[in-house]
Amino acid sequence: MQKKIELIEQFKTAIGSTVRSLSNTENIEVSFGNQNVKSEKPTVKLPEIEQVKDIMNYNQIRATADSESLKI
């Protein structure tokens, strides 16, 4: 169970880094699931990763993150 949690956190970190890189700004907030973001920074909201059941859903999260960051 701990290994799964670590992998999910690593994935979230990687997604956040990718969003910052593609949006060409460090001043961006990445949230997952229903996290409340009380920041004035631009925000990319993504689905909660703990609910992902297969590789296709991971790919969809990644595609959404890429798309939203390019819009910014």
N, CA, C and O atoms as a GROMACS GRO file, in nm:
protein
  288
    1MET      N    1   0.083  -0.120   0.000
    1MET     CA    2   0.000   0.000   0.000
    1MET      C    3   0.086   0.126   0.000
    1MET      O    4   0.058   0.220  -0.074
    2GLN      N    5   0.190   0.129   0.081
    2GLN     CA    6   0.279   0.244   0.087
    2GLN      C    7   0.346   0.268  -0.049
    2GLN      O    8   0.364   0.382  -0.090
    3LYS      N    9   0.382   0.160  -0.117
    3LYS     CA   10   0.445   0.171  -0.249
    3LYS      C   11   0.350   0.239  -0.348
    3LYS      O   12   0.393   0.322  -0.428
    4LYS      N   13   0.221   0.203  -0.342
    4LYS     CA   14   0.122   0.264  -0.431
    4LYS      C   15   0.110   0.414  -0.404
    4LYS      O   16   0.104   0.494  -0.497
    5ILE      N   17   0.108   0.450  -0.278
    5ILE     CA   18   0.098   0.591  -0.240
    5ILE      C   19   0.220   0.668  -0.289
    5ILE      O   20   0.206   0.779  -0.340
    6GLU      N   21   0.338   0.609  -0.275
    6GLU     CA   22   0.460   0.674  -0.322
    6GLU      C   23   0.458   0.693  -0.474
    6GLU      O   24   0.496   0.799  -0.524
    7LEU      N   25   0.412   0.592  -0.546
    7LEU     CA   26   0.404   0.602  -0.692
    7LEU      C   27   0.307   0.710  -0.734
    7LEU      O   28   0.334   0.785  -0.829
    8ILE      N   29   0.195   0.720  -0.666
    8ILE     CA   30   0.096   0.822  -0.697
    8ILE      C   31   0.154   0.961  -0.672
    8ILE      O   32   0.135   1.051  -0.754
    9GLU      N   33   0.223   0.979  -0.562
    9GLU     CA   34   0.284   1.109  -0.531
    9GLU      C   35   0.392   1.145  -0.632
    9GLU      O   36   0.405   1.261  -0.670
   10GLN      N   37   0.468   1.047  -0.676
   10GLN     CA   38   0.570   1.072  -0.780
   10GLN      C   39   0.503   1.112  -0.911
   10GLN      O   40   0.552   1.201  -0.981
   11PHE      N   41   0.392   1.048  -0.944
   11PHE     CA   42   0.319   1.081  -1.066
   11PHE      C   43   0.265   1.224  -1.056
   11PHE      O   44   0.274   1.299  -1.153
   12LYS      N   45   0.210   1.262  -0.942
   12LYS     CA   46   0.160   1.398  -0.923
   12LYS      C   47   0.272   1.500  -0.938
   12LYS      O   48   0.253   1.604  -1.000
   13THR      N   49   0.387   1.470  -0.882
   13THR     CA   50   0.502   1.560  -0.894
   13THR      C   51   0.544   1.574  -1.040
   13THR      O   52   0.572   1.685  -1.086
   14ALA      N   53   0.548   1.463  -1.112
   14ALA     CA   54   0.585   1.466  -1.254
   14ALA      C   55   0.484   1.547  -1.335
   14ALA      O   56   0.523   1.626  -1.421
   15ILE      N   57   0.356   1.527  -1.308
   15ILE     CA   58   0.252   1.602  -1.380
   15ILE      C   59   0.268   1.752  -1.351
   15ILE      O   60   0.260   1.833  -1.443
   16GLY      N   61   0.289   1.787  -1.226
   16GLY     CA   62   0.308   1.928  -1.189
   16GLY      C   63   0.426   1.990  -1.261
   16GLY      O   64   0.418   2.103  -1.309
   17SER      N   65   0.536   1.917  -1.269
   17SER     CA   66   0.654   1.967  -1.339
   17SER      C   67   0.627   1.985  -1.487
   17SER      O   68   0.670   2.083  -1.548
   18THR      N   69   0.556   1.891  -1.545
   18THR     CA   70   0.523   1.899  -1.688
   18THR      C   71   0.434   2.018  -1.716
   18THR      O   72   0.454   2.090  -1.814
   19VAL      N   73   0.335   2.041  -1.630
   19VAL     CA   74   0.245   2.154  -1.647
   19VAL      C   75   0.323   2.285  -1.642
   19VAL      O   76   0.302   2.374  -1.724
   20ARG      N   77   0.414   2.297  -1.546
   20ARG     CA   78   0.493   2.420  -1.534
   20ARG      C   79   0.582   2.440  -1.657
   20ARG      O   80   0.600   2.552  -1.704
   21SER      N   81   0.637   2.331  -1.707
   21SER     CA   82   0.724   2.339  -1.823
   21SER      C   83   0.645   2.378  -1.949
   21SER      O   84   0.686   2.468  -2.022
   22LEU      N   85   0.534   2.310  -1.974
   22LEU     CA   86   0.456   2.338  -2.094
   22LEU      C   87   0.390   2.475  -2.091
   22LEU      O   88   0.374   2.539  -2.196
   23SER      N   89   0.352   2.521  -1.973
   23SER     CA   90   0.288   2.652  -1.962
   23SER      C   91   0.392   2.763  -1.959
   23SER      O   92   0.359   2.881  -1.968
   24ASN      N   93   0.520   2.724  -1.947
   24ASN     CA   94   0.631   2.818  -1.946
   24ASN      C   95   0.622   2.917  -1.830
   24ASN      O   96   0.658   3.034  -1.844
   25THR      N   97   0.574   2.868  -1.716
   25THR     CA   98   0.566   2.950  -1.596
   25THR      C   99   0.576   2.864  -1.472
   25THR      O  100   0.522   2.754  -1.467
   26GLU      N  101   0.645   2.915  -1.372
   26GLU     CA  102   0.650   2.849  -1.242
   26GLU      C  103   0.532   2.892  -1.156
   26GLU      O  104   0.503   2.830  -1.054
   27ASN      N  105   0.466   2.998  -1.197
   27ASN     CA  106   0.358   3.058  -1.120
   27ASN      C  107   0.224   2.994  -1.159
   27ASN      O  108   0.136   3.061  -1.212
   28ILE      N  109   0.210   2.866  -1.131
   28ILE     CA  110   0.088   2.794  -1.165
   28ILE      C  111   0.059   2.689  -1.057
   28ILE      O  112   0.151   2.629  -1.001
   29GLU      N  113  -0.066   2.669  -1.029
   29GLU     CA  114  -0.109   2.573  -0.927
   29GLU      C  115  -0.170   2.452  -0.996
   29GLU      O  116  -0.251   2.466  -1.088
   30VAL      N  117  -0.132   2.333  -0.952
   30VAL     CA  118  -0.188   2.209  -1.005
   30VAL      C  119  -0.262   2.141  -0.890
   30VAL      O  120  -0.204   2.114  -0.785
   31SER      N  121  -0.391   2.112  -0.911
   31SER     CA  122  -0.468   2.045  -0.806
   31SER      C  123  -0.530   1.917  -0.862
   31SER      O  124  -0.556   1.906  -0.982
   32PHE      N  125  -0.550   1.823  -0.774
   32PHE     CA  126  -0.605   1.693  -0.810
   32PHE      C  127  -0.733   1.669  -0.732
   32PHE      O  128  -0.736   1.690  -0.610
   33GLY      N  129  -0.837   1.624  -0.800
   33GLY     CA  130  -0.963   1.594  -0.732
   33GLY      C  131  -1.034   1.720  -0.688
   33GLY      O  132  -1.037   1.819  -0.761
   34ASN      N  133  -1.090   1.715  -0.571
   34ASN     CA  134  -1.170   1.826  -0.518
   34ASN      C  135  -1.091   1.917  -0.425
   34ASN      O  136  -1.149   1.980  -0.337
   35GLN      N  137  -0.960   1.924  -0.443
   35GLN     CA  138  -0.880   2.011  -0.359
   35GLN      C  139  -0.927   2.156  -0.376
   35GLN      O  140  -0.950   2.202  -0.488
   36ASN      N  141  -0.941   2.225  -0.266
   36ASN     CA  142  -0.974   2.367  -0.269
   36ASN      C  143  -0.847   2.445  -0.291
   36ASN      O  144  -0.751   2.432  -0.215
   37VAL      N  145  -0.846   2.526  -0.394
   37VAL     CA  146  -0.729   2.608  -0.423
   37VAL      C  147  -0.767   2.752  -0.396
   37VAL      O  148  -0.856   2.808  -0.461
   38LYS      N  149  -0.698   2.812  -0.300
   38LYS     CA  150  -0.726   2.951  -0.265
   38LYS      C  151  -0.606   3.036  -0.305
   38LYS      O  152  -0.551   3.112  -0.225
   39SER      N  153  -0.569   3.021  -0.428
   39SER     CA  154  -0.455   3.092  -0.481
   39SER      C  155  -0.500   3.178  -0.597
   39SER      O  156  -0.595   3.144  -0.668
   40GLU      N  157  -0.432   3.289  -0.616
   40GLU     CA  158  -0.465   3.374  -0.730
   40GLU      C  159  -0.385   3.333  -0.853
   40GLU      O  160  -0.398   3.394  -0.959
   41LYS      N  161  -0.304   3.230  -0.839
   41LYS     CA  162  -0.226   3.179  -0.951
   41LYS      C  163  -0.320   3.108  -1.049
   41LYS      O  164  -0.426   3.060  -1.009
   42PRO      N  165  -0.282   3.103  -1.176
   42PRO     CA  166  -0.358   3.018  -1.268
   42PRO      C  167  -0.359   2.875  -1.216
   42PRO      O  168  -0.259   2.829  -1.160
   43THR      N  169  -0.470   2.805  -1.233
   43THR     CA  170  -0.484   2.671  -1.176
   43THR      C  171  -0.524   2.570  -1.283
   43THR      O  172  -0.609   2.597  -1.368
   44VAL      N  173  -0.461   2.454  -1.276
   44VAL     CA  174  -0.499   2.341  -1.360
   44VAL      C  175  -0.559   2.238  -1.266
   44VAL      O  176  -0.490   2.186  -1.178
   45LYS      N  177  -0.689   2.208  -1.283
   45LYS     CA  178  -0.757   2.109  -1.200
   45LYS      C  179  -0.765   1.978  -1.276
   45LYS      O  180  -0.811   1.972  -1.390
   46LEU      N  181  -0.719   1.872  -1.211
   46LEU     CA  182  -0.716   1.740  -1.272
   46LEU      C  183  -0.794   1.640  -1.186
   46LEU      O  184  -0.817   1.666  -1.068
   47PRO      N  185  -0.836   1.528  -1.244
   47PRO     CA  186  -0.907   1.427  -1.165
   47PRO      C  187  -0.818   1.370  -1.054
   47PRO      O  188  -0.696   1.374  -1.063
   48GLU      N  189  -0.881   1.319  -0.951
   48GLU     CA  190  -0.807   1.255  -0.841
   48GLU      C  191  -0.740   1.129  -0.894
   48GLU      O  192  -0.804   1.047  -0.959
   49ILE      N  193  -0.614   1.114  -0.865
   49ILE     CA  194  -0.539   1.001  -0.919
   49ILE      C  195  -0.566   0.872  -0.842
   49ILE      O  196  -0.559   0.764  -0.901
   50GLU      N  197  -0.596   0.878  -0.717
   50GLU     CA  198  -0.622   0.756  -0.640
   50GLU      C  199  -0.738   0.676  -0.696
   50GLU      O  200  -0.749   0.556  -0.670
   51GLN      N  201  -0.824   0.741  -0.773
   51GLN     CA  202  -0.939   0.672  -0.830
   51GLN      C  203  -0.909   0.609  -0.966
   51GLN      O  204  -0.995   0.543  -1.024
   52VAL      N  205  -0.789   0.628  -1.015
   52VAL     CA  206  -0.752   0.576  -1.146
   52VAL      C  207  -0.730   0.426  -1.136
   52VAL      O  208  -0.663   0.377  -1.045
   53LYS      N  209  -0.790   0.353  -1.230
   53LYS     CA  210  -0.785   0.208  -1.223
   53LYS      C  211  -0.698   0.143  -1.330
   53LYS      O  212  -0.658   0.027  -1.315
   54ASP      N  213  -0.668   0.213  -1.438
   54ASP     CA  214  -0.587   0.152  -1.542
   54ASP      C  215  -0.500   0.256  -1.614
   54ASP      O  216  -0.516   0.376  -1.593
   55ILE      N  217  -0.410   0.208  -1.698
   55ILE     CA  218  -0.314   0.295  -1.766
   55ILE      C  219  -0.382   0.396  -1.858
   55ILE      O  220  -0.330   0.506  -1.876
   56MET      N  221  -0.496   0.361  -1.914
   56MET     CA  222  -0.567   0.454  -2.001
   56MET      C  223  -0.608   0.579  -1.925
   56MET      O  224  -0.601   0.689  -1.979
   57ASN      N  225  -0.651   0.563  -1.802
   57ASN     CA  226  -0.689   0.679  -1.722
   57ASN      C  227  -0.569   0.766  -1.688
   57ASN      O  228  -0.580   0.889  -1.685
   58TYR      N  229  -0.454   0.705  -1.663
   58TYR     CA  230  -0.332   0.784  -1.641
   58TYR      C  231  -0.301   0.866  -1.765
   58TYR      O  232  -0.265   0.983  -1.755
   59ASN      N  233  -0.316   0.804  -1.882
   59ASN     CA  234  -0.290   0.875  -2.007
   59ASN      C  235  -0.388   0.990  -2.026
   59ASN      O  236  -0.351   1.096  -2.077
   60GLN      N  237  -0.513   0.971  -1.987
   60GLN     CA  238  -0.613   1.077  -1.998
   60GLN      C  239  -0.580   1.193  -1.905
   60GLN      O  240  -0.596   1.310  -1.943
   61ILE      N  241  -0.534   1.163  -1.786
   61ILE     CA  242  -0.494   1.269  -1.692
   61ILE      C  243  -0.377   1.346  -1.750
   61ILE      O  244  -0.375   1.469  -1.745
   62ARG      N  245  -0.280   1.274  -1.803
   62ARG     CA  246  -0.163   1.339  -1.863
   62ARG      C  247  -0.205   1.426  -1.981
   62ARG      O  248  -0.156   1.538  -1.995
   63ALA      N  249  -0.294   1.377  -2.066
   63ALA     CA  250  -0.340   1.454  -2.182
   63ALA      C  251  -0.414   1.580  -2.137
   63ALA      O  252  -0.396   1.687  -2.196
   64THR      N  253  -0.496   1.568  -2.036
   64THR     CA  254  -0.569   1.684  -1.983
   64THR      C  255  -0.472   1.787  -1.927
   64THR      O  256  -0.486   1.906  -1.953
   65ALA      N  257  -0.374   1.740  -1.852
   65ALA     CA  258  -0.272   1.831  -1.795
   65ALA      C  259  -0.197   1.903  -1.905
   65ALA      O  260  -0.177   2.024  -1.897
   66ASP      N  261  -0.156   1.830  -2.007
   66ASP     CA  262  -0.083   1.891  -2.119
   66ASP      C  263  -0.170   1.996  -2.188
   66ASP      O  264  -0.124   2.107  -2.215
   67SER      N  265  -0.294   1.961  -2.216
   67SER     CA  266  -0.384   2.051  -2.286
   67SER      C  267  -0.408   2.180  -2.207
   67SER      O  268  -0.400   2.290  -2.261
   68GLU      N  269  -0.438   2.165  -2.079
   68GLU     CA  270  -0.466   2.282  -1.995
   68GLU      C  271  -0.343   2.371  -1.979
   68GLU      O  272  -0.355   2.494  -1.978
   69SER      N  273  -0.227   2.311  -1.967
   69SER     CA  274  -0.106   2.391  -1.950
   69SER      C  275  -0.072   2.466  -2.079
   69SER      O  276  -0.020   2.578  -2.073
   70LEU      N  277  -0.099   2.408  -2.192
   70LEU     CA  278  -0.074   2.477  -2.318
   70LEU      C  279  -0.170   2.595  -2.337
   70LEU      O  280  -0.134   2.694  -2.400
   71LYS      N  281  -0.290   2.584  -2.283
   71LYS     CA  282  -0.386   2.694  -2.290
   71LYS      C  283  -0.336   2.816  -2.213
   71LYS      O  284  -0.360   2.930  -2.251
   72ILE      N  285  -0.266   2.789  -2.104
   72ILE     CA  286  -0.213   2.897  -2.018
   72ILE      C  287  -0.094   2.960  -2.086
   72ILE      O  288  -0.034   3.052  -2.032
   0.00000   0.00000   0.00000
